[in-house]
Amino acid sequence: MASVYRVGSFNIQKFGRKSMLKKDIKGIADIIKSNKLDIVAIQEISNKEALKEIMKCLDGTIISEGIPGNSNARDVFSCETSNWEGRWAKPISYIGGKNAEEGYAFIWLKRRIELPVNKYRKKSEPDIYLIGGKTIRPPFCGRFLVKSCNAEIRLINTHIIFRKNPIEDADMEEEESTATDYEERLKEYRVLANEIYQRVYIKNIGTRQVVTFILGDYNMCLQESNSLDKKAIMPLDVERLKYGRHIIKTIQNQKTTIRGKSRKNPEMIYCGEENLANNYDHFSYEEKLENSLVIHSRRLDAECLYRGKYQDIRDVNGNNMRNEYEAYRTLISDHLPIMMSIAFTKR
């Protein structure tokens, strides 16, 4: 009998102290709970208070918080409620400066997932990964034990930088990437897949099955996604990237970024999926995993949270929202979350 676990990836755009008052944090928690996510990897969460607010909306009361020991991060934080546990970290960027130092987080459901411990009962804490090839924004890596079967999920939470020198630009999601931006992202992904993944990846620990995934915002699109950013399309030989005897496969070909107002469409009048721009969010893994696991991925249509409600929501200028996509983009993020289901066979 298979045991199914759901792993989410969620870029919560610029989620920090200044934006907390503008964000629908209860809505973020509802997305996590309603989609029955066992683990969620978060990008663009810039301080620990943002993680605390999500945790409180998930479960009400914080029962434990602190700093989880030594870390490669600039800053780290742990937080726990009765049913959920979370970790937040801000990476130190050795290449991109402070503009590249956005925060990451993991949140997991305690009755289904736990951190592994060593023989001294010390937890293996998620941490910023600095071994091997350098990336502009180093990833946040975590090990998670599956409670219902003898298995471990290893996650490499990443946000590949959009530009070497990020530009604050309302039209950035709709502009085509320059060749140099695109080449930099391809280089970053190859470091993640060829060097970091290979170091984190391990086939088994004794009888324990270990599976490893990269996940997050790649700022690149798959071939079949029909994305607007035509210069950020992954070549087929990168979608299935060969490294020695390994093939790292990237999945999830639905669009995930929401279009905003632009010079071409200042009124933001779109219909249905026309509101979506690019397929930037993905999962990647060793293709051989498909021999022992059933893996499915999809976009979570979280904008539905505001369907039938957006007419009552106003922006900072007092204007009504035009549709649920605009409401979601205003209150939560310019990215929709994605989910991967993994079916383990009990051992």
C-alpha positions as CSV (number, residue, x, y, z in Angstrom):
1,M,0.0,0.0,0.0
2,A,1.4,3.4,-1.0
3,S,1.7,6.3,1.4
4,V,1.3,9.7,-0.3
5,Y,3.1,12.8,0.8
6,R,2.6,16.3,-0.6
7,V,5.4,18.8,-0.9
8,G,4.8,22.4,-1.8
9,S,6.9,25.3,-3.1
10,F,5.7,28.8,-2.5
11,N,7.4,32.1,-3.5
12,I,5.6,34.6,-1.2
13,Q,6.7,37.8,-2.9
14,K,8.8,40.2,-0.6
15,F,7.3,38.9,2.6
16,G,8.9,40.8,5.5
17,R,8.2,43.3,8.2
18,K,7.0,46.1,5.9
19,S,4.7,43.9,3.9
20,M,3.2,41.9,6.8
21,L,0.4,44.4,7.3
22,K,-0.5,44.2,3.5
23,K,-0.4,40.4,3.2
24,D,-3.3,38.0,3.8
25,I,-1.4,35.8,6.1
26,K,-4.5,33.8,7.1
27,G,-5.0,33.2,3.3
28,I,-1.4,31.8,3.1
29,A,-2.1,29.4,6.0
30,D,-5.4,28.4,4.4
31,I,-3.6,27.5,1.1
32,I,-1.2,25.3,3.0
33,K,-3.9,23.5,5.0
34,S,-6.6,23.2,2.3
35,N,-4.1,21.5,-0.1
36,K,-3.0,19.2,2.7
37,L,0.7,20.0,2.3
38,D,3.0,17.9,4.5
39,I,6.1,20.1,3.8
40,V,6.2,23.5,2.2
41,A,9.4,25.3,1.0
42,I,9.1,29.1,1.0
43,Q,11.1,31.7,-0.9
44,E,11.2,35.5,-0.5
45,I,10.4,35.4,3.3
46,S,12.8,38.0,4.6
47,N,12.5,37.8,8.4
48,K,11.6,35.4,11.2
49,E,8.5,37.4,12.2
50,A,6.9,36.5,8.9
51,L,7.4,32.8,9.6
52,K,5.9,33.3,13.1
53,E,2.8,34.9,11.7
54,I,2.2,32.0,9.3
55,M,2.7,29.5,12.1
56,K,0.2,31.4,14.3
57,C,-2.4,31.4,11.5
58,L,-1.8,27.7,11.0
59,D,-2.3,26.7,14.6
60,G,-3.0,29.6,16.9
61,T,-0.2,29.6,19.5
62,I,3.6,29.4,19.3
63,I,4.8,26.8,21.9
64,S,8.5,27.0,21.2
65,E,10.9,29.4,19.3
66,G,14.6,30.0,19.3
67,I,17.9,29.7,17.4
68,P,18.7,26.2,16.2
69,G,22.5,25.9,16.9
70,N,25.3,26.6,14.4
71,S,24.4,27.6,10.9
72,N,25.9,28.8,7.6
73,A,23.2,31.5,7.4
74,R,23.4,35.2,8.3
75,D,20.4,34.6,10.5
76,V,18.3,31.6,11.6
77,F,15.2,30.9,13.5
78,S,13.1,27.9,14.7
79,C,9.4,28.0,15.6
80,E,6.9,25.4,16.7
81,T,3.2,25.0,17.4
82,S,1.2,22.0,18.6
83,N,0.9,20.6,15.0
84,W,3.4,22.4,12.9
85,E,7.2,23.1,13.0
86,G,9.2,25.6,10.9
87,R,12.7,26.9,10.2
88,W,13.7,30.2,8.6
89,A,17.2,31.2,7.3
90,K,18.7,34.1,5.5
91,P,21.6,33.1,3.3
92,I,24.9,34.9,3.1
93,S,25.6,35.8,-0.5
94,Y,29.3,35.9,-1.5
95,I,28.5,37.1,-5.0
96,G,25.3,39.1,-5.2
97,G,25.6,41.3,-2.1
98,K,22.6,42.0,0.2
99,N,20.2,42.2,-2.7
100,A,20.7,38.4,-3.1
101,E,20.1,37.6,0.6
102,E,16.4,36.9,0.5
103,G,15.2,34.4,3.2
104,Y,14.0,30.9,2.9
105,A,11.7,28.7,5.1
106,F,10.5,25.2,5.6
107,I,7.2,24.4,7.4
108,W,6.1,20.8,8.1
109,L,3.2,18.9,9.7
110,K,4.6,17.2,12.8
111,R,2.3,14.2,12.8
112,R,3.6,13.2,9.4
113,I,7.1,14.6,9.2
114,E,10.0,15.0,11.6
115,L,13.7,15.9,11.5
116,P,16.2,13.1,11.7
117,V,18.4,12.8,14.8
118,N,21.9,11.3,15.3
119,K,22.9,8.8,17.9
120,Y,23.3,11.7,20.4
121,R,19.7,12.7,19.8
122,K,20.7,15.9,18.0
123,K,18.5,17.0,15.2
124,S,19.8,17.4,11.7
125,E,18.7,21.0,11.2
126,P,18.0,22.6,7.8
127,D,20.8,24.9,6.7
128,I,22.1,27.1,4.0
129,Y,24.3,24.9,1.7
130,L,27.7,26.3,1.0
131,I,29.6,23.1,0.1
132,G,30.5,22.6,-3.6
133,G,29.8,25.1,-6.4
134,K,28.8,28.6,-5.4
135,T,25.5,30.2,-6.4
136,I,24.6,33.8,-6.1
137,R,21.9,33.0,-3.6
138,P,22.8,29.7,-1.8
139,P,20.0,27.2,-1.3
140,F,18.3,26.1,2.0
141,C,18.6,22.4,2.4
142,G,16.6,20.2,4.7
143,R,16.3,16.5,5.6
144,F,12.8,15.3,6.6
145,L,11.8,11.8,7.9
146,V,8.6,10.3,6.6
147,K,6.8,8.9,9.7
148,S,4.5,6.4,8.0
149,C,7.3,4.4,6.3
150,N,11.1,4.0,6.4
151,A,11.9,7.0,4.1
152,E,13.6,10.4,4.1
153,I,12.9,13.4,1.8
154,R,15.8,15.7,1.2
155,L,14.9,19.2,-0.2
156,I,17.1,21.8,-1.8
157,N,15.0,25.0,-1.6
158,T,16.2,27.5,-4.2
159,H,15.4,30.9,-5.7
160,I,17.6,31.4,-8.7
161,I,18.3,35.1,-9.0
162,F,16.5,36.9,-11.8
163,R,19.3,39.4,-12.4
164,K,22.8,39.8,-11.1
165,N,21.8,43.3,-10.0
166,P,18.1,43.0,-9.3
167,I,16.0,45.9,-10.7
168,E,12.8,47.0,-9.0
169,D,10.5,47.1,-12.1
170,A,6.7,46.7,-12.2
171,D,7.0,45.2,-15.6
172,M,9.9,42.8,-14.8
173,E,7.7,39.6,-15.0
174,E,6.6,40.5,-18.5
175,E,9.8,41.7,-20.0
176,E,11.9,39.2,-21.9
177,S,15.2,38.3,-20.2
178,T,18.5,39.4,-21.7
179,A,20.8,36.7,-22.9
180,T,23.3,37.4,-20.1
181,D,20.5,37.1,-17.5
182,Y,19.4,33.8,-19.0
183,E,22.9,32.4,-19.3
184,E,23.5,33.3,-15.6
185,R,20.4,31.4,-14.6
186,L,21.4,28.4,-16.6
187,K,24.8,28.4,-15.0
188,E,23.2,28.6,-11.5
189,Y,20.9,25.7,-12.3
190,R,23.8,23.6,-13.5
191,V,25.6,24.2,-10.3
192,L,22.5,23.2,-8.3
193,A,21.9,20.0,-10.4
194,N,25.5,18.9,-11.1
195,E,27.3,19.9,-7.9
196,I,24.9,20.6,-5.0
197,Y,22.3,17.9,-5.8
198,Q,25.0,15.3,-6.3
199,R,26.4,16.1,-2.8
200,V,23.1,16.1,-1.0
201,Y,21.8,13.0,-2.9
202,I,22.3,9.6,-1.4
203,K,20.5,6.4,-2.5
204,N,19.8,4.9,0.9
205,I,20.8,4.9,4.5
206,G,20.7,1.2,5.6
207,T,17.1,0.2,4.9
208,R,15.9,3.8,4.8
209,Q,14.9,5.0,1.3
210,V,16.3,8.5,0.7
211,V,14.9,10.7,-2.1
212,T,16.2,14.2,-3.0
213,F,14.6,17.1,-4.8
214,I,15.4,20.6,-5.9
215,L,12.4,22.9,-5.7
216,G,11.6,26.5,-5.9
217,D,11.6,29.5,-8.2
218,Y,14.0,28.9,-11.1
219,N,13.1,32.0,-13.1
220,M,13.2,29.7,-16.1
221,C,10.4,28.0,-18.1
222,L,9.9,24.6,-19.5
223,Q,9.5,24.1,-23.3
224,E,5.8,23.2,-23.3
225,S,4.6,25.9,-20.9
226,N,3.7,28.6,-23.5
227,S,5.3,31.2,-21.3
228,L,5.6,34.9,-22.3
229,D,9.4,35.1,-21.4
230,K,10.6,33.3,-24.6
231,K,14.2,33.9,-23.8
232,A,14.0,32.1,-20.4
233,I,13.1,28.7,-21.9
234,M,15.1,25.8,-20.6
235,P,16.8,23.8,-23.4
236,L,15.6,20.2,-23.6
237,D,19.0,19.0,-22.6
238,V,18.7,21.0,-19.4
239,E,15.2,19.9,-18.6
240,R,16.8,16.4,-18.6
241,L,20.3,17.3,-17.5
242,K,22.9,14.5,-17.9
243,Y,25.7,14.3,-15.3
244,G,27.8,11.2,-15.6
245,R,25.4,8.3,-15.1
246,H,22.7,10.5,-13.7
247,I,19.8,12.4,-15.4
248,I,18.2,15.3,-13.4
249,K,14.7,15.8,-14.6
250,T,12.7,19.0,-14.2
251,I,8.9,18.9,-14.0
252,Q,5.9,21.2,-13.6
253,N,5.0,22.9,-16.8
254,Q,2.1,25.1,-15.8
255,K,2.4,28.9,-15.6
256,T,2.8,30.2,-12.1
257,T,3.5,34.0,-12.2
258,I,0.6,36.5,-12.3
259,R,0.7,39.4,-14.7
260,G,0.5,42.9,-13.3
261,K,-0.3,46.2,-14.9
262,S,2.1,47.1,-17.7
263,R,2.6,49.7,-20.3
264,K,0.9,47.4,-22.8
265,N,-2.1,46.8,-20.6
266,P,-2.4,49.5,-17.9
267,E,-6.0,48.5,-17.0
268,M,-4.9,44.8,-16.4
269,I,-7.8,43.5,-18.3
270,Y,-7.2,39.7,-18.9
271,C,-9.5,36.7,-19.0
272,G,-8.8,33.5,-17.0
273,E,-5.4,32.0,-17.6
274,E,-4.4,35.1,-19.7
275,N,-3.7,36.5,-16.2
276,L,-0.7,34.1,-16.0
277,A,2.7,35.0,-17.5
278,N,5.5,32.5,-16.9
279,N,6.3,29.0,-15.8
280,Y,9.1,29.8,-13.3
281,D,8.4,27.3,-10.4
282,H,9.6,23.7,-10.6
283,F,10.8,20.4,-9.0
284,S,13.9,18.5,-10.2
285,Y,15.1,15.1,-9.2
286,E,17.1,12.0,-10.3
287,E,15.0,10.5,-13.1
288,K,15.7,7.0,-11.7
289,L,13.4,7.8,-8.7
290,E,10.5,7.2,-11.0
291,N,11.4,3.5,-10.9
292,S,10.4,3.3,-7.2
293,L,8.1,6.3,-6.7
294,V,5.0,7.7,-8.2
295,I,5.6,11.4,-8.6
296,H,3.0,14.0,-9.8
297,S,3.2,17.8,-9.8
298,R,0.9,20.7,-10.5
299,R,0.2,24.3,-9.9
300,L,-2.1,25.1,-7.0
301,D,-4.8,27.5,-8.3
302,A,-4.8,29.5,-5.1
303,E,-6.3,32.6,-6.7
304,C,-9.7,30.7,-6.1
305,L,-9.4,31.9,-2.5
306,Y,-10.7,35.2,-3.7
307,R,-13.2,34.0,-6.3
308,G,-16.5,35.7,-5.5
309,K,-14.8,37.9,-2.9
310,Y,-12.5,40.2,-4.9
311,Q,-15.2,42.8,-5.5
312,D,-15.0,43.7,-1.8
313,I,-11.1,44.1,-1.8
314,R,-9.5,47.5,-2.6
315,D,-5.9,48.4,-3.4
316,V,-3.9,51.1,-1.5
317,N,-5.5,53.7,-3.7
318,G,-9.0,52.6,-2.9
319,N,-9.6,51.0,-6.2
320,N,-11.6,47.7,-6.5
321,M,-9.9,44.5,-7.6
322,R,-10.8,43.5,-11.2
323,N,-10.6,39.8,-10.6
324,E,-9.4,37.1,-8.2
325,Y,-5.9,37.1,-9.8
326,E,-5.4,40.7,-9.0
327,A,-6.7,40.2,-5.5
328,Y,-4.3,37.3,-5.0
329,R,-1.3,39.2,-6.5
330,T,-2.1,42.2,-4.2
331,L,-2.6,40.3,-1.0
332,I,-0.3,37.2,-1.3
333,S,2.2,37.0,-4.1
334,D,2.9,37.4,-7.8
335,H,3.5,33.6,-7.8
336,L,1.0,30.8,-7.4
337,P,2.3,27.8,-5.3
338,I,3.1,24.4,-6.8
339,M,2.7,21.0,-5.3
340,M,4.4,17.6,-5.8
341,S,2.8,14.3,-4.5
342,I,5.2,11.5,-3.8
343,A,3.8,7.9,-3.3
344,F,6.0,5.8,-1.2
345,T,5.6,2.0,-0.8
346,K,5.6,1.1,2.9
347,R,8.6,-0.9,3.9
